């Protein structure tokens, strides 16, 4: 370190090994953030599934049409019967009761789906808050550690090092440069993890719904 060249000389080009060495102390936090990100993404992907279930429920045909057709045939065959009016009234009441029960069943199913989605969104919001704050905290920790390492390196240089590097440049490296490195590193990692989890979760949901159609 005492014979180190000026800071504007990069001795080793950036590579994945150096990046992983910076992230290594925060592996446990990254794994927890990844788990929260997975939960948040899975909760978000439940919304289109819920919409599909609601459409399926609302598209169920009412038995009113088939019953009405049978009533027309019955009325045509029994037009001369003296009990025809009574039978029609009974059938009409039965049709009305069946339709009311079906509509109430649909409403109950939709309400159940809405409550489930409320729970999913609550859990997803909590998971989103956790992984967002976790990535921000990880970035701050990495920045603090890099700043400490850089400062330790600077103060152990000999006097000629400070003749070659101005104090303002060193202070800028300690503040702005370290902050930019930590911020962009964590930001890129979070974007990569988010896209990866979203893709895997989306494909898994498609396979769960219809493996044949997914293929």
Residue pairs with C-beta under 8 A, 6 or more apart in sequence:
1 153
1 156
1 157
2 156
2 157
2 158
4 153
4 157
4 161
5 11
6 161
6 164
6 165
7 165
7 169
7 170
7 173
8 165
8 169
12 18
19 185
22 142
22 146
22 185
23 30
23 142
23 185
23 189
25 141
25 145
26 138
26 141
26 142
29 134
29 137
29 138
29 141
30 138
30 189
32 130
32 134
33 130
33 131
33 134
33 135
33 138
33 190
33 193
34 131
34 193
34 197
36 127
36 128
36 130
36 131
36 134
37 127
37 131
37 190
37 193
37 194
37 197
38 197
38 201
39 123
39 124
39 127
40 124
40 127
40 128
40 131
41 194
41 197
41 198
41 201
42 124
42 201
43 120
43 121
43 123
43 124
43 127
44 124
45 201
45 202
45 205
46 116
46 117
46 120
47 117
49 205
49 209
50 113
50 114
50 116
50 117
53 113
54 110
54 113
57 106
57 109
57 110
57 113
58 106
58 110
60 102
60 106
62 99
62 102
63 95
63 98
63 99
63 102
64 95
64 98
64 99
67 91
67 94
67 95
67 98
68 95
71 88
71 91
71 95
74 87
74 91
75 84
75 88
78 84
78 87
81 87
131 190
135 186
135 187
135 189
135 190
136 186
138 186
139 182
139 183
139 185
139 186
139 187
140 182
142 182
142 185
142 186
143 178
143 179
143 181
143 182
143 183
146 178
146 181
146 182
147 174
147 178
150 173
150 174
150 178
151 174
154 161
154 170
154 174
203 214
206 213
206 214
207 214
